[in-house]
Amino acid sequence: MKLEEVFASYKENIMPTYTKVPLVFVKGKGSKLWDIHNKAYLDFFPGWGVGNLGHCHPKVMQAVRDQVAKLIFIPNNYYHIPQARLAKELVYWSYPAKVFFCNSGAEANEGAFKLARKYGQGRYEIITFENSFHGRTLATLAATGQKKYQEGFSPLPEGFKTVKFNDLEAVKQAVSDKTIAIMLELVQGEGGINVASGDFVSGLRKLCAEKKLLLIVDEVQTGVGRTGKLFCYQHYGLTPDIMTLAKSLGGGLPIGALVVRKEIADTLGPGMHASTFGGGPVIARAALAVLKAVQKEKLLKNTRAMGEYLFTKLNTLKEKSPVIQEVRGLGLMAGVELNIEGKEVVEKCISQGLLINCTHARVLRLMPALNVTKKEIDKAIGILQNVLESS
Ligand SMILES: *Cc1c(COP(=O)(O)O)cnc(C)c1O
């Protein structure tokens, strides 16, 4: 297909639900992408949080190729080895738990809501936060604390209460005898890269213990090494009751997972919840390769080192650039808040060969692959500096 034919087919045949950048990509490797004209781009927002290993990681490719030739799919009423191994790995690297596999972040969060309600035996209310993002299904939209995503879709499912982020008092006020859980992203992604404070999170943990509530962390974006620990909750010295994962866990293939503390994991019994494709052999092999690569290639260490380097560079840029208001984030999850609209900055960066994102209108979001190099960061910062100087 030629470029024009691709655009034409999308226009004719695909629902217009995405704001699109007019680029057609054909190939990727690490932090590099090539478009249909063979122009190379530096990808500092690979897959919207999916590409923690960058594009086409060789070990993921190898695992998928190997599994595809053996057994592509077997449903969840039977057993297979890749899922058994993947669950064991996830539990080994997190906390005593049991896992449920599904296909996406929203689906993982839906599972968490169902488990919480079942566990609650009449208590059903879940407290979430302003500027959170938990997905696009009706219940996850109800949980998402951003009106712009909810408009036009009412009535949304009941039982969600949204309060101010990083405000423990507000949470305490919101807890009622109907409350069963508190759910948060420890670093809000879509909401503008807002980091939960240590006091806030340990306060939540304490409150949950007092009121017998479940603490649910949505690690769909922060998980699998993004913040410099395998899971973001590990920065906070506590364990959640439920963690949801998706995005980067499959190395580019779709997967979601619910990691539930052992004591409550049997709340959902046979027949109460299911997902046809969840944790199939191919995707499980891909995820195993991802977890192995994170360890073997010391990507957590690299994330911390490169994160520090990136933040130093961004802060230096801030001194020089009057349009930068604040730089914030954790590990390789960086937000650059501007005092101008970010849309044009992103467009200019893309035209100069750097792919980044803008969220919450004014926050540039940089989330390079965890194996990013200093040289690639230098190049990205050079382009960003160029663009900001002309903004
Ligand atoms: C992307 C995201 C989701 C939704 O994941 P999907 O796979 O798109 O359903 C949920 N929570 C967070 C924190 C996310 O970043």
PDBQT file of the ligand as one rigid body, heavy atoms in Angstrom, charges set to zero:
ROOT
HETATM    1  C1  LIG A 401      -3.352   3.067  29.682  1.00  0.00    +0.000 C 
HETATM    2  C2  LIG A 401      -3.845   2.958  31.064  1.00  0.00    +0.000 A 
HETATM    3  C3  LIG A 401      -4.998   2.208  31.365  1.00  0.00    +0.000 A 
HETATM    4  C4  LIG A 401      -5.858   1.565  30.299  1.00  0.00    +0.000 C 
HETATM    5  O1  LIG A 401      -5.182   0.540  29.656  1.00  0.00    +0.000 OA
HETATM    6  P1  LIG A 401      -5.790  -0.081  28.304  1.00  0.00    +0.000 P 
HETATM    7  O2  LIG A 401      -4.876  -1.238  28.016  1.00  0.00    +0.000 OA
HETATM    8  O3  LIG A 401      -5.730   0.994  27.265  1.00  0.00    +0.000 OA
HETATM    9  O4  LIG A 401      -7.173  -0.490  28.598  1.00  0.00    +0.000 OA
HETATM   10  C5  LIG A 401      -5.368   2.078  32.695  1.00  0.00    +0.000 A 
HETATM   11  N1  LIG A 401      -4.656   2.661  33.672  1.00  0.00    +0.000 NA
HETATM   12  C6  LIG A 401      -3.546   3.389  33.420  1.00  0.00    +0.000 A 
HETATM   13  C7  LIG A 401      -2.785   3.978  34.555  1.00  0.00    +0.000 C 
HETATM   14  C8  LIG A 401      -3.107   3.576  32.106  1.00  0.00    +0.000 A 
HETATM   15  O5  LIG A 401      -2.033   4.321  31.867  1.00  0.00    +0.000 OA
ENDROOT
TORSDOF 0
